[in-house]
Amino acid sequence: MSNVSELHATASIAGEYLAFTLGQEEYGIDIQKVSEIRSYETPTRIANAPEFVKGVINLRGIIVPIVDMRIKFNLGTPTYDQFTVVIILNIGHRVVGMVVDRVSDVTTLSHEEIKPAPEVGSAMNTDHIVGLGTIEDRMLILVDIDKLMSSADMGLIETTALAA
């Protein structure tokens, strides 16, 4: 019975993913969560915000918190260049921006191309990783962006907003 539930879980994550780079790794998020991709602009800093929250921007009248995923994932000191972009996401009736090194493409993954995420013990929190997409020699770390952005340590989105 567990094989059926594992297969169902993998089947539900097959689809189109926006591929982006953080450091040396390539990640993928569900394209349906992406509203737009913008070039990086320095956000307005918010006092007492966690280090990974770079600040906020005004996006057509909506105040959008900007999260630097390189800081969030402890990937060294971020640098901002012409390839640095902000992915604007719609998550649980909230708009959030996510800073990444670069965006590469939109990739369609079939059931066969998605492998379960490895168990790595308690050394690191991998609750937000839903699987690994493998296409030829590429590997995408597939992120459940809803789960990541609504996690308690992010403090950006109420979990009740996701249920609505």
Backbone bond lengths (Angstrom), bond angles and torsions (degrees), N, CA, C in turn:
res aa  C-N    CA-C-N  psi(-1)  N-CA   C-N-CA  omega(-1)  CA-C   N-CA-C  phi
1 M - - - 1.457 - - 1.530 111.31 -
2 S 1.356 116.64 -34.22 1.461 118.23 -179.39 1.526 111.12 -65.54
3 N 1.338 118.59 -30.48 1.456 120.62 177.36 1.524 111.05 -62.92
4 V 1.334 116.34 -38.10 1.457 120.44 178.55 1.528 109.84 -65.59
5 S 1.335 118.14 -44.38 1.458 120.01 -179.48 1.526 110.81 -68.99
6 E 1.346 118.81 -36.25 1.460 121.03 176.13 1.517 110.15 -64.24
7 L 1.330 116.58 -42.62 1.461 121.38 -179.74 1.529 109.66 -64.25
8 H 1.337 116.56 -41.28 1.461 120.54 178.72 1.528 110.49 -63.98
9 A 1.343 117.22 -41.79 1.461 120.64 179.92 1.525 110.34 -63.20
10 T 1.334 117.22 -42.15 1.458 120.85 179.26 1.518 110.15 -68.40
11 A 1.324 117.74 -39.96 1.464 121.58 -179.45 1.522 110.63 -61.87
12 S 1.330 116.36 -35.67 1.455 118.82 -177.41 1.523 112.23 -71.54
13 I 1.346 118.12 -16.15 1.462 118.75 179.10 1.521 112.85 -102.02
14 A 1.331 117.84 -0.27 1.465 119.65 174.14 1.524 108.34 -67.88
15 G 1.321 116.95 142.95 1.460 120.20 179.35 1.504 111.76 152.02
16 E 1.337 116.26 -154.88 1.458 121.46 -176.94 1.527 110.94 -96.81
17 Y 1.333 114.90 134.22 1.460 121.78 -178.07 1.525 110.21 -126.70
18 L 1.330 115.92 138.57 1.447 121.08 171.07 1.520 106.60 -84.22
19 A 1.334 116.72 121.00 1.464 121.55 -179.88 1.521 109.41 -92.02
20 F 1.340 115.78 134.32 1.460 120.81 177.53 1.523 109.14 -143.05
21 T 1.322 115.10 162.89 1.464 121.36 -176.02 1.518 110.19 -113.51
22 L 1.337 114.06 137.33 1.468 122.76 169.87 1.523 105.65 -129.69
23 G 1.315 118.03 113.58 1.463 120.07 -176.62 1.523 109.77 62.78
24 Q 1.328 116.55 -126.01 1.461 121.61 -178.93 1.524 113.37 -94.65
25 E 1.331 117.52 -3.63 1.461 121.00 -173.68 1.522 111.84 -104.83
26 E 1.343 114.26 152.18 1.457 120.81 176.99 1.525 108.70 -109.92
27 Y 1.312 115.96 132.83 1.455 122.95 -177.75 1.518 109.45 -118.72
28 G 1.333 115.75 163.60 1.448 120.84 175.74 1.517 110.35 -138.81
29 I 1.337 116.08 139.43 1.464 121.39 174.16 1.517 108.36 -128.67
30 D 1.317 115.68 152.97 1.466 122.82 179.64 1.525 109.47 -55.95
31 I 1.321 116.42 121.13 1.465 121.83 -176.71 1.535 111.82 -60.33
32 Q 1.327 116.76 -25.41 1.468 119.91 -178.42 1.528 112.53 -69.13
33 K 1.329 117.74 -16.74 1.467 121.61 178.10 1.525 111.89 -85.14
34 V 1.354 116.59 -13.52 1.458 121.77 -174.24 1.528 110.25 -88.21
35 S 1.328 115.63 126.84 1.455 121.85 177.63 1.531 110.11 -92.55
36 E 1.336 116.10 -46.97 1.460 120.50 179.32 1.518 109.47 -163.41
37 I 1.335 115.10 168.07 1.461 122.34 176.61 1.519 106.37 -122.81
38 R 1.340 116.47 127.73 1.464 121.76 -176.14 1.525 109.83 -125.15
39 S 1.320 116.53 153.87 1.458 119.19 172.75 1.534 107.51 -69.49
40 Y 1.333 115.57 154.20 1.462 120.30 -177.13 1.517 110.59 -71.47
41 E 1.321 115.67 133.18 1.463 122.15 170.75 1.516 106.14 -131.21
42 T 1.324 116.19 143.52 1.456 120.12 -176.38 1.521 110.06 -64.29
43 P 1.351 117.01 120.46 1.470 119.44 -179.99 1.529 111.76 -77.56
44 T 1.312 115.38 165.12 1.461 122.20 174.11 1.519 108.22 -77.99
45 R 1.315 116.76 122.33 1.464 122.31 -176.66 1.530 110.40 -68.69
46 I 1.320 116.30 143.65 1.465 122.55 176.81 1.535 108.10 -111.47
47 A 1.328 116.76 128.78 1.463 121.13 -179.30 1.529 110.72 -60.59
48 N 1.306 116.10 139.71 1.472 124.61 176.05 1.524 114.56 65.13
49 A 1.318 118.33 13.02 1.470 120.49 176.46 1.532 107.94 -75.56
50 P 1.341 117.65 152.13 1.466 119.28 175.18 1.530 109.70 -58.08
51 E 1.344 116.83 154.92 1.467 121.25 -176.42 1.525 112.49 -56.35
52 F 1.356 117.28 -36.68 1.462 120.11 -176.65 1.533 113.04 -73.19
53 V 1.330 118.08 -15.33 1.468 121.05 174.36 1.522 106.38 -88.19
54 K 1.332 115.76 103.56 1.468 121.14 -175.01 1.522 112.08 -69.58
55 G 1.332 116.90 -22.70 1.453 121.64 -178.80 1.509 109.97 143.79
56 V 1.336 116.13 -151.14 1.461 120.99 -178.63 1.527 109.18 -133.52
57 I 1.344 115.07 155.33 1.456 121.15 171.05 1.526 108.09 -125.90
58 N 1.318 115.13 158.29 1.458 121.10 175.24 1.525 106.54 -98.60
59 L 1.321 115.71 109.60 1.462 121.80 -177.82 1.528 108.10 -108.86
60 R 1.319 115.63 96.52 1.463 121.39 -179.79 1.533 112.20 49.99
61 G 1.334 115.75 46.13 1.461 121.11 176.49 1.527 114.98 89.33
62 I 1.328 117.69 -4.10 1.470 121.18 177.61 1.523 108.32 -106.00
63 I 1.332 116.53 128.89 1.461 120.83 177.01 1.531 107.76 -82.87
64 V 1.345 115.75 119.13 1.464 122.04 -172.33 1.525 109.83 -116.26
65 P 1.354 118.03 119.78 1.468 119.47 173.59 1.527 109.93 -69.07
66 I 1.338 116.35 141.09 1.461 122.49 -178.40 1.530 108.77 -114.39
67 V 1.341 115.68 120.91 1.462 122.38 -178.56 1.528 108.37 -108.19
68 D 1.336 116.71 127.55 1.464 120.47 175.66 1.525 107.45 -90.92
69 M 1.335 116.26 109.25 1.462 121.17 -175.00 1.526 111.97 -68.66
70 R 1.326 118.82 -24.13 1.465 120.91 177.44 1.521 110.21 -66.92
71 I 1.325 116.91 -38.23 1.464 120.47 176.72 1.520 109.28 -72.23
72 K 1.332 117.36 -43.99 1.462 122.14 -179.02 1.529 111.54 -57.66
73 F 1.345 116.96 -40.59 1.465 121.13 -178.16 1.526 112.74 -94.35
74 N 1.344 118.01 12.58 1.472 122.20 179.20 1.524 112.52 51.96
75 L 1.330 117.12 52.81 1.461 122.04 -177.98 1.527 111.88 -102.57
76 G 1.312 117.35 33.07 1.459 120.61 178.30 1.516 112.13 88.72
77 T 1.332 115.18 -176.40 1.451 121.29 -179.04 1.529 109.68 -74.96
78 P 1.319 117.22 122.48 1.465 118.84 -178.81 1.529 111.57 -72.05
79 T 1.311 115.15 145.25 1.461 120.83 171.75 1.527 106.57 -118.87
80 Y 1.306 115.46 148.04 1.461 120.41 -177.52 1.522 107.59 -115.52
81 D 1.343 116.26 119.33 1.453 120.92 -179.81 1.521 109.69 -133.46
82 Q 1.328 117.33 -167.76 1.465 120.89 -176.44 1.519 113.21 -67.35
83 F 1.360 117.94 -16.07 1.465 120.94 179.98 1.532 112.29 -92.51
84 T 1.335 117.12 -16.60 1.464 121.28 -178.49 1.526 109.05 -63.89
85 V 1.339 116.09 129.39 1.458 120.22 -179.33 1.526 110.97 -131.75
86 V 1.316 114.09 163.47 1.463 121.81 173.88 1.524 106.72 -114.49
87 I 1.326 115.55 122.35 1.460 121.22 175.12 1.524 106.22 -92.00
88 I 1.323 116.47 119.46 1.466 121.18 178.86 1.528 107.46 -88.91
89 L 1.332 115.51 124.42 1.462 122.69 -175.05 1.521 111.15 -115.11
90 N 1.328 116.16 146.64 1.462 122.23 169.65 1.518 106.93 -107.72
91 I 1.339 115.46 112.04 1.457 120.51 -176.43 1.517 109.15 -134.52
92 G 1.323 115.92 118.91 1.469 120.16 176.08 1.513 113.58 52.14
93 H 1.330 117.81 48.45 1.461 123.61 179.04 1.523 112.79 64.98
94 R 1.333 117.47 17.06 1.466 122.04 175.59 1.517 108.78 -122.18
95 V 1.308 116.41 153.44 1.461 122.53 175.43 1.527 106.69 -110.17
96 V 1.336 115.88 128.37 1.456 122.40 -178.04 1.528 107.56 -134.55
97 G 1.331 116.48 143.14 1.459 121.09 175.55 1.514 110.43 -105.62
98 M 1.325 116.17 142.63 1.460 121.84 -176.62 1.535 108.02 -126.97
99 V 1.346 117.65 117.86 1.457 121.95 179.84 1.521 109.39 -83.30
100 V 1.345 116.55 128.82 1.466 122.47 177.51 1.528 108.54 -133.63
101 D 1.334 116.17 162.33 1.465 120.52 -178.40 1.523 111.86 -63.85
102 R 1.336 116.18 -46.84 1.472 120.39 178.24 1.521 108.66 -165.60
103 V 1.322 114.31 157.63 1.457 121.56 175.30 1.519 106.53 -106.93
104 S 1.346 117.44 137.18 1.460 118.14 -178.45 1.516 112.93 -104.02
105 D 1.335 118.64 -56.93 1.460 119.77 -175.68 1.523 110.66 -165.97
106 V 1.329 115.01 177.82 1.458 121.21 171.30 1.522 106.34 -105.02
107 T 1.324 116.04 127.01 1.456 122.16 -174.87 1.517 109.68 -120.54
108 T 1.329 116.25 133.80 1.463 120.90 175.16 1.521 108.10 -94.26
109 L 1.331 116.25 125.95 1.457 121.63 179.77 1.525 109.67 -113.43
110 S 1.327 115.62 132.10 1.463 120.81 175.68 1.528 108.91 -90.47
111 H 1.318 116.54 172.23 1.470 121.86 178.87 1.527 110.57 -55.30
112 E 1.344 116.48 -42.20 1.462 121.62 -175.63 1.524 112.22 -68.38
113 E 1.329 117.68 -23.58 1.461 121.48 -177.18 1.528 113.01 -89.05
114 I 1.337 117.57 -1.78 1.462 121.21 -179.21 1.519 109.30 -111.35
115 K 1.340 114.49 122.48 1.461 121.68 178.58 1.527 108.22 -106.51
116 P 1.351 116.80 151.20 1.471 118.45 178.32 1.526 111.04 -63.10
117 A 1.324 116.25 150.30 1.463 120.69 176.78 1.526 108.76 -67.72
118 P 1.329 118.11 138.95 1.463 120.28 -179.81 1.520 111.21 -71.27
119 E 1.308 115.73 149.89 1.467 120.94 174.19 1.527 106.81 -81.36
120 V 1.327 117.41 124.92 1.464 120.01 -178.42 1.526 112.31 -118.12
121 G 1.310 116.98 13.56 1.461 120.16 178.68 1.515 111.70 79.35
122 S 1.320 115.52 -163.90 1.460 120.18 -174.93 1.520 112.58 -93.17
123 A 1.334 118.31 2.43 1.468 120.76 -178.21 1.519 111.85 -63.56
124 M 1.339 116.81 -30.57 1.459 118.24 178.36 1.518 109.81 -143.32
125 N 1.324 115.55 148.46 1.455 121.12 -178.51 1.525 108.86 -82.92
126 T 1.338 116.15 114.50 1.461 120.22 -179.41 1.531 110.90 -117.57
127 D 1.332 117.50 22.12 1.466 121.28 -179.54 1.524 112.08 -57.64
128 H 1.317 116.71 -30.64 1.462 121.36 -176.36 1.533 113.10 -85.14
129 I 1.343 118.06 -5.38 1.462 120.51 178.53 1.521 108.48 -92.35
130 V 1.343 116.36 120.59 1.470 120.46 -175.21 1.519 113.06 -99.20
131 G 1.313 117.07 -14.05 1.458 119.39 179.71 1.508 111.29 167.33
132 L 1.323 114.98 -177.84 1.458 121.91 177.46 1.519 108.04 -122.73
133 G 1.308 115.89 123.54 1.457 120.79 177.07 1.518 109.16 -91.16
134 T 1.327 117.21 127.21 1.456 120.93 -178.90 1.521 109.46 -118.62
135 I 1.326 115.49 120.45 1.465 122.08 178.31 1.517 106.04 -130.90
136 E 1.338 117.00 110.43 1.461 122.41 -176.83 1.519 109.27 50.56
137 D 1.339 118.94 -118.38 1.471 119.93 -178.32 1.523 113.10 -95.61
138 R 1.337 118.23 6.29 1.461 122.40 178.57 1.514 111.07 -93.98
139 M 1.337 115.78 148.59 1.454 120.72 171.91 1.522 107.98 -133.79
140 L 1.342 115.92 124.01 1.463 121.91 177.04 1.521 108.66 -104.71
141 I 1.328 116.47 131.31 1.458 121.33 172.79 1.526 105.32 -85.08
142 L 1.331 116.78 112.31 1.470 121.56 -174.84 1.528 109.76 -85.61
143 V 1.318 115.63 123.03 1.462 122.33 -174.39 1.520 109.88 -109.57
144 D 1.338 115.56 131.83 1.466 120.89 171.05 1.521 105.84 -82.10
145 I 1.326 116.41 93.38 1.461 121.64 -171.99 1.531 111.38 -66.07
146 D 1.341 118.36 -30.08 1.475 120.90 174.57 1.521 109.96 -60.15
147 K 1.339 115.48 -49.97 1.465 120.76 -176.66 1.530 110.43 -65.17
148 L 1.328 117.11 -41.26 1.461 120.53 -179.08 1.528 111.32 -65.46
149 M 1.324 116.66 -50.23 1.468 120.07 -175.94 1.524 112.73 -71.03
150 S 1.325 117.79 -22.09 1.467 119.64 179.93 1.524 111.93 -98.34
151 S 1.336 118.38 4.40 1.468 120.13 179.75 1.529 109.24 -65.74
152 A 1.311 115.23 151.87 1.465 120.88 -174.54 1.525 112.05 -59.56
153 D 1.348 118.12 -36.79 1.461 119.59 -177.61 1.531 112.50 -70.16
154 M 1.333 117.20 -21.61 1.465 119.88 176.78 1.528 110.21 -76.39
155 G 1.334 116.71 -41.29 1.456 121.13 177.60 1.514 114.49 64.24
156 L 1.338 117.30 25.54 1.472 119.95 -175.81 1.514 113.23 -99.60
157 I 1.328 116.14 -36.92 1.454 120.09 -171.06 1.514 108.93 -131.36
158 E 1.299 115.41 130.16 1.464 119.66 176.21 1.516 109.06 -68.03
159 T 1.330 117.78 136.85 1.462 119.94 179.38 1.521 110.83 -64.61
160 T 1.323 118.01 -25.21 1.463 119.96 177.49 1.527 110.87 -68.61
161 A 1.327 117.48 -26.36 1.463 120.70 179.37 1.526 110.74 -67.64
162 L 1.341 116.45 -29.56 1.463 119.92 179.09 1.522 111.54 -71.03
163 A 1.317 115.94 -31.46 1.464 119.78 -177.37 1.535 111.34 -74.60
164 A 1.316 115.82 -23.67 1.479 119.58 -176.90 1.495 112.22 -71.12
